[in-house]
Amino acid sequence: MKSIFALLLILGWNLQGDMVSAQSGSARQREWDKILEAGKKEAKVVISVPSSAELRKEIDKTFRQRFGIEPELIVGRAASIVGKIHQEVKSGVHNFDLHIGGSESMVTGLLLEGLLEPFETAMILPEVTDPKNWWGGHLWVDNAKRYIYSSQAYLTENLWYNTEQVKPDEIRSFTDLLHPKWSGKIGYLDPRTAGSGTSIWSFLWKLKGEDYLRKLVAQKMFISRDQRVLAENLAKGKIALVVGLTYYSFLPFLKAGLPVKPLPNPRDEVYVSGGSGHVATIKNPPHPNATKVFINWFLSKEGQDLFGRAMGQGTRRLDVDTQWLKEFGVIAAKDSLTPDQYPKLENQSEEKVVKVREPAAEFARKLLD
């Protein structure tokens, strides 16, 4: 009898748990349905996104068809876009709902200025909220773990070369960039403002020191803030190497069959990047419900697969294939590292931005201005 009673008690607990779970699921679905309906009435969502024609095309087509909401996509260099958002919000104008991009400009231009909404409350769908779907669980850029979500993590490939001018085995270490042969033949994405140029510059600042960077600058580098110009110059052979650009900048030239390829990661220590996959909600978004719809789509399997393929960056979602990225010199963290290695290797958190990236960028400004 005791055994039967215990069995009935266990079954009762399980049934009660299933009922609570079902009720919770139903409540979440009702919440989502209301948000989706309200989002459609708002009609659009305004998002700052990286300068990738492929990304804009795919988001516009897929998101609009899926939800009937227009994604108004604003592109530009992160520093200028963040500056525009900052000026607007400070003056009481609210045009932007979301910003997607690199972490540094988000931290310095938005987070530390108090211009972001708490983000986690906008994560609603189970496939988004369940940490088991993400390598490393939920990772945040900001110390408070509330404002800037990091959807990507991969070993970065910031060195690209013209295959008609460089042999891959000639550049196996960052020190090889100092060889006289490459004087006047290296392009570099300007490290004085936020972006991937600053990211690798700060990595080298910490790894190699300021003396190394002085010698690198003495190589008469072609420094530009225009990613298109740098990528085109490499594709046309005007320069032999480019530092600071990634896959999406070269995509048009790769499709055209021009001689550009990523160099294998140097033998030096590497770092884990979140690339352009950080996302944050701007304070008092004008389309709050459409914003939530976009967030849950962007962080879904479909959204992360689309973003990763357009940008050539490795998502942390465990159900999205990232093995194909290896062809372009990108290795997703989930395909090569354990989550406990992440804190040491990441180069994007608020702490790293404040303690490493900003001091390194200041050194670049003193050296190059």
C-alpha positions as CSV (number, residue, x, y, z in Angstrom):
1,M,0.0,0.0,0.0
2,K,2.8,2.4,0.9
3,S,4.4,1.7,-2.6
4,I,1.1,2.4,-4.3
5,F,0.6,5.6,-2.3
6,A,4.1,6.8,-3.2
7,L,3.5,6.0,-6.9
8,L,0.3,7.9,-6.9
9,L,2.0,10.8,-5.1
10,I,4.8,10.9,-7.7
11,L,2.2,10.8,-10.6
12,G,0.3,13.6,-8.9
13,W,3.4,15.7,-8.7
14,N,4.3,15.0,-12.4
15,L,0.8,15.8,-13.5
16,Q,0.7,19.0,-11.5
17,G,4.1,20.0,-13.0
18,D,2.9,19.2,-16.5
19,M,-0.2,21.3,-15.9
20,V,1.9,24.3,-14.6
21,S,4.2,23.9,-17.5
22,A,1.3,23.9,-20.0
23,Q,-0.3,26.9,-18.3
24,S,3.0,28.7,-18.4
25,G,3.4,27.8,-22.1
26,S,-0.1,29.0,-22.9
27,A,0.5,32.3,-21.1
28,R,3.7,32.8,-23.0
29,Q,1.9,32.1,-26.3
30,R,-0.9,34.5,-25.5
31,E,1.8,37.1,-24.6
32,W,3.6,36.5,-27.9
33,D,0.3,36.7,-29.9
34,K,-0.5,40.1,-28.4
35,I,3.0,41.4,-29.1
36,L,2.9,40.1,-32.7
37,E,-0.5,41.7,-33.3
38,A,0.6,45.0,-31.8
39,G,3.9,44.9,-33.8
40,K,2.0,44.5,-37.0
41,K,-0.1,47.6,-36.1
42,E,3.1,49.5,-35.5
43,A,4.0,48.4,-39.0
44,K,7.8,48.8,-38.9
45,V,10.9,48.6,-36.8
46,V,14.0,50.8,-37.2
47,I,17.3,49.0,-36.9
48,S,20.9,50.1,-37.2
49,V,22.8,47.2,-38.9
50,P,26.3,46.6,-40.3
51,S,27.1,47.8,-43.8
52,S,26.4,44.5,-45.6
53,A,24.3,44.6,-48.8
54,E,23.7,40.8,-48.4
55,L,22.5,41.2,-44.8
56,R,20.1,44.1,-45.7
57,K,18.7,42.1,-48.6
58,E,18.1,39.0,-46.6
59,I,16.6,40.7,-43.5
60,D,14.3,42.8,-45.6
61,K,13.0,39.9,-47.5
62,T,12.8,37.3,-44.8
63,F,11.5,39.3,-41.8
64,R,9.0,41.2,-43.9
65,Q,7.5,38.0,-45.3
66,R,7.5,36.2,-42.0
67,F,5.7,38.9,-39.9
68,G,4.3,41.6,-42.2
69,I,6.4,44.2,-40.5
70,E,8.8,46.5,-42.4
71,P,12.4,46.4,-41.2
72,E,13.8,49.9,-41.8
73,L,17.5,49.3,-41.9
74,I,20.0,52.1,-41.3
75,V,23.6,51.4,-42.3
76,G,26.8,53.2,-41.7
77,R,30.1,53.0,-39.8
78,A,29.3,52.1,-36.1
79,A,30.9,55.3,-34.7
80,S,28.8,57.6,-36.9
81,I,25.5,55.7,-36.4
82,V,26.0,55.5,-32.6
83,G,26.9,59.2,-32.6
84,K,23.6,59.9,-34.4
85,I,21.6,57.8,-32.0
86,H,23.3,59.5,-29.0
87,Q,22.5,63.0,-30.3
88,E,18.9,62.1,-31.1
89,V,18.1,60.5,-27.7
90,K,19.8,63.3,-25.8
91,S,17.6,65.8,-27.6
92,G,14.4,63.9,-27.0
93,V,14.1,62.4,-30.5
94,H,13.5,58.6,-30.7
95,N,13.9,57.3,-34.2
96,F,15.9,54.1,-33.6
97,D,14.6,50.9,-32.0
98,L,17.6,48.6,-32.1
99,H,21.3,48.7,-32.8
100,I,23.2,45.6,-34.1
101,G,27.0,45.8,-34.4
102,G,30.3,45.7,-32.6
103,S,30.6,46.0,-28.8
104,E,33.0,48.9,-28.4
105,S,30.7,51.7,-29.8
106,M,27.8,50.2,-27.9
107,V,29.6,50.3,-24.6
108,T,31.2,53.8,-25.0
109,G,28.5,55.5,-26.9
110,L,25.3,54.0,-25.6
111,L,25.7,51.9,-22.5
112,L,27.9,54.3,-20.5
113,E,25.6,57.1,-21.5
114,G,22.5,55.4,-20.2
115,L,20.8,55.1,-23.6
116,L,19.8,51.5,-23.6
117,E,16.7,49.6,-22.4
118,P,17.0,46.3,-20.4
119,F,17.1,43.7,-23.1
120,E,16.3,40.3,-21.4
121,T,12.6,41.2,-20.9
122,A,12.2,41.3,-24.7
123,M,13.4,37.6,-25.1
124,I,10.1,35.7,-25.0
125,L,10.1,32.6,-27.3
126,P,11.3,29.4,-25.6
127,E,13.9,28.7,-28.3
128,V,15.4,32.1,-27.5
129,T,15.2,32.1,-23.7
130,D,16.4,28.5,-23.2
131,P,20.1,28.8,-22.4
132,K,20.6,25.2,-23.5
133,N,20.2,26.4,-27.1
134,W,23.3,28.6,-26.8
135,W,27.0,27.7,-26.5
136,G,28.0,29.1,-23.1
137,G,24.4,29.9,-22.1
138,H,23.4,33.5,-22.3
139,L,26.4,35.8,-22.7
140,W,26.3,39.6,-22.2
141,V,28.8,42.4,-23.0
142,D,27.8,44.6,-20.1
143,N,28.8,43.9,-16.5
144,A,25.2,44.1,-15.4
145,K,24.2,41.4,-17.9
146,R,21.1,43.3,-18.9
147,Y,21.7,45.5,-21.9
148,I,23.9,44.2,-24.7
149,Y,23.4,40.6,-25.8
150,S,26.2,38.7,-27.6
151,S,24.9,36.3,-30.1
152,Q,28.2,35.4,-31.9
153,A,31.5,34.0,-30.7
154,Y,34.3,32.9,-33.1
155,L,38.0,32.9,-33.6
156,T,38.5,36.0,-35.7
157,E,40.1,36.2,-39.2
158,N,41.2,39.8,-39.5
159,L,44.0,39.2,-42.0
160,W,43.2,38.9,-45.7
161,Y,45.7,38.8,-48.7
162,N,45.8,39.0,-52.4
163,T,46.7,35.5,-53.6
164,E,48.7,36.9,-56.6
165,Q,51.1,38.9,-54.2
166,V,51.3,36.8,-51.0
167,K,52.0,33.2,-50.2
168,P,50.2,32.1,-47.0
169,D,53.4,30.7,-45.4
170,E,55.0,34.2,-45.7
171,I,52.7,35.5,-42.9
172,R,52.6,32.9,-40.0
173,S,53.1,35.4,-37.2
174,F,52.2,39.0,-36.6
175,T,55.9,39.7,-36.5
176,D,56.1,38.8,-40.2
177,L,54.1,41.9,-41.0
178,L,57.2,43.9,-40.1
179,H,59.3,42.5,-42.9
180,P,60.5,45.2,-45.3
181,K,58.9,43.4,-48.1
182,W,55.5,44.6,-46.9
183,S,56.3,48.2,-46.6
184,G,53.6,50.3,-48.3
185,K,51.6,47.1,-49.1
186,I,49.5,46.8,-46.0
187,G,46.0,48.2,-45.6
188,Y,44.5,48.8,-42.2
189,L,41.0,49.6,-41.0
190,D,41.5,52.8,-39.0
191,P,42.1,51.8,-35.3
192,R,41.3,55.3,-34.0
193,T,37.5,54.7,-34.0
194,A,35.4,51.7,-32.9
195,G,35.4,48.7,-35.2
196,S,37.3,45.6,-36.1
197,G,40.4,47.7,-36.8
198,T,40.4,48.8,-33.2
199,S,39.7,45.3,-32.0
200,I,42.8,43.7,-33.5
201,W,44.8,46.8,-32.7
202,S,43.9,46.5,-29.0
203,F,44.7,42.7,-29.2
204,L,48.2,43.5,-30.6
205,W,48.6,46.4,-28.1
206,K,48.2,43.9,-25.3
207,L,50.0,40.9,-26.9
208,K,52.9,42.7,-28.6
209,G,53.2,46.0,-26.9
210,E,53.4,49.6,-28.2
211,D,56.8,49.3,-29.7
212,Y,55.5,46.6,-32.1
213,L,52.7,48.9,-33.1
214,R,55.1,51.8,-33.8
215,K,57.1,49.5,-36.1
216,L,53.9,48.4,-37.8
217,V,52.8,52.0,-38.5
218,A,56.4,52.6,-39.8
219,Q,55.5,50.1,-42.6
220,K,53.7,53.0,-44.3
221,M,50.3,51.4,-44.0
222,F,47.4,52.5,-46.0
223,I,44.9,53.4,-43.2
224,S,41.3,54.1,-44.1
225,R,37.9,54.1,-42.4
226,D,36.2,53.0,-45.7
227,Q,35.9,49.2,-45.7
228,R,34.9,49.1,-49.3
229,V,38.0,51.1,-50.5
230,L,40.3,48.7,-48.5
231,A,38.6,45.6,-49.8
232,E,38.7,46.9,-53.4
233,N,42.3,47.9,-53.2
234,L,43.2,44.4,-52.1
235,A,41.1,42.7,-54.8
236,K,42.8,44.9,-57.4
237,G,46.3,44.3,-56.1
238,K,47.0,47.9,-55.1
239,I,47.9,46.5,-51.7
240,A,49.0,43.0,-50.7
241,L,47.4,42.6,-47.3
242,V,44.6,44.0,-45.3
243,V,44.2,44.0,-41.5
244,G,40.9,44.6,-39.8
245,L,38.3,43.6,-42.4
246,T,36.3,40.4,-42.3
247,Y,34.3,38.2,-44.7
248,Y,31.3,40.4,-45.4
249,S,33.6,43.2,-46.7
250,F,35.1,40.9,-49.3
251,L,31.9,39.0,-50.2
252,P,31.3,40.9,-53.5
253,F,34.8,40.3,-54.6
254,L,34.7,36.6,-53.6
255,K,31.6,36.2,-55.7
256,A,33.3,37.9,-58.6
257,G,36.2,35.4,-58.3
258,L,38.8,38.0,-57.5
259,P,42.1,36.9,-55.8
260,V,41.3,37.5,-52.1
261,K,41.5,35.0,-49.3
262,P,41.8,35.0,-45.5
263,L,45.2,34.1,-44.0
264,P,45.3,31.2,-41.6
265,N,45.3,32.4,-38.0
266,P,48.9,33.4,-37.1
267,R,50.7,31.2,-34.6
268,D,50.5,34.0,-32.0
269,E,47.7,33.9,-29.4
270,V,44.2,34.4,-30.9
271,Y,41.1,36.0,-29.4
272,V,37.4,35.3,-29.6
273,S,35.3,37.9,-31.2
274,G,31.6,38.6,-31.1
275,G,31.9,40.5,-34.4
276,S,28.9,42.4,-35.4
277,G,26.5,40.1,-33.6
278,H,25.8,42.2,-30.5
279,V,22.3,43.6,-30.2
280,A,20.7,46.2,-27.9
281,T,17.5,48.1,-27.6
282,I,17.6,51.9,-27.7
283,K,15.9,53.7,-24.8
284,N,12.2,54.4,-25.3
285,P,12.0,52.6,-28.7
286,P,9.2,54.1,-31.0
287,H,8.0,50.7,-32.0
288,P,8.3,48.6,-28.8
289,N,6.3,45.6,-29.9
290,A,7.8,45.3,-33.4
291,T,11.2,45.6,-31.6
292,K,10.4,42.5,-29.5
293,V,9.2,40.6,-32.6
294,F,12.5,41.4,-34.3
295,I,14.6,40.5,-31.3
296,N,13.0,37.0,-31.0
297,W,13.4,36.4,-34.8
298,F,17.0,37.6,-34.8
299,L,17.9,35.3,-32.0
300,S,16.0,32.4,-33.4
301,K,17.6,29.6,-35.4
302,E,16.5,31.2,-38.7
303,G,17.6,34.7,-37.8
304,Q,21.0,33.5,-36.5
305,D,21.6,31.3,-39.6
306,L,20.7,34.2,-41.9
307,F,22.9,36.7,-40.0
308,G,25.9,34.3,-39.9
309,R,25.8,33.5,-43.6
310,A,25.5,37.1,-44.6
311,M,28.3,38.3,-42.3
312,G,30.5,35.2,-42.2
313,Q,30.4,35.1,-38.4
314,G,29.9,32.2,-36.0
315,T,26.7,32.2,-34.0
316,R,26.6,30.7,-30.5
317,R,23.3,28.9,-31.3
318,L,24.0,25.2,-31.1
319,D,21.4,24.3,-33.7
320,V,22.9,26.4,-36.5
321,D,25.6,24.9,-38.8
322,T,28.9,26.9,-38.6
323,Q,31.3,24.3,-40.1
324,W,31.1,25.9,-43.5
325,L,32.8,29.1,-42.1
326,K,36.1,27.3,-41.9
327,E,36.5,27.8,-45.7
328,F,36.8,31.5,-45.0
329,G,39.1,31.3,-42.1
330,V,36.4,31.6,-39.4
331,I,36.1,29.0,-36.6
332,A,33.0,29.3,-34.4
333,A,33.8,29.0,-30.7
334,K,31.3,26.3,-30.3
335,D,33.2,24.2,-32.9
336,S,36.6,24.6,-31.2
337,L,36.5,25.8,-27.6
338,T,34.8,25.0,-24.3
339,P,32.8,27.7,-22.7
340,D,35.2,28.0,-19.7
341,Q,37.9,29.2,-22.2
342,Y,35.7,32.2,-23.3
343,P,36.4,34.6,-20.4
344,K,40.2,34.5,-21.1
345,L,39.9,34.8,-24.9
346,E,37.0,37.2,-25.4
347,N,37.8,40.8,-26.6
348,Q,34.4,42.4,-26.4
349,S,33.1,42.7,-22.9
350,E,32.5,46.1,-21.1
351,E,35.6,45.3,-18.9
352,K,37.8,44.6,-22.0
353,V,36.5,47.7,-23.8
354,V,37.3,50.0,-20.8
355,K,40.6,48.4,-19.8
356,V,42.1,47.3,-23.2
357,R,40.3,48.6,-26.2
358,E,39.9,52.2,-25.2
359,P,43.5,52.7,-24.0
360,A,44.8,51.0,-27.2
361,A,42.6,53.3,-29.3
362,E,43.9,56.3,-27.5
363,F,47.4,55.2,-28.2
364,A,46.5,54.9,-31.9
365,R,45.2,58.4,-31.9
366,K,48.4,59.8,-30.4
367,L,50.5,57.8,-32.8
368,L,48.5,58.5,-36.0
369,D,47.0,62.0,-35.5
